[in-house]
Amino acid sequence: MEIKYSFQGEELNVVMKGELDECTAPYVRLSLDTILKDLNGGDTKLVLDLGGVSFMDSTGIGVLLGRYNKFRKSNVNIYIKNPQGHVNRILEMTGIYEIMPKIS
């Protein structure tokens, strides 16, 4: 899994490439937690670009939900962008888009 992030004003863009599963979950968790620590507080919009995520399982869903809870406590809204095929279907079936809206 490769994770890159950049700020554009109050928007934090996180681009993820690879598989989000049991093997990569600890790295993704740690990376997103580190990003959260680097935020200066205030209202921030976090956009998770999942266009490069080729596979996600239930562990990946757990990572997203866990980070959602942590980021919301810091007043950070999370949005999902570019989910492809299998990943999009999983996110739709689990109802993730109800708490982390899909944007274009």
Secondary structure, 3 states (H helix, E strand, C coil): CEEEEEEECCEEEEEEEEEECCCCHHHHHHHHHHHHHHCCCCCEEEEEEEEEEEEECHHHHHHHHHHHHHHHHCCEEEEEECCCHHHHHHHHHHCHHHCCCEEC
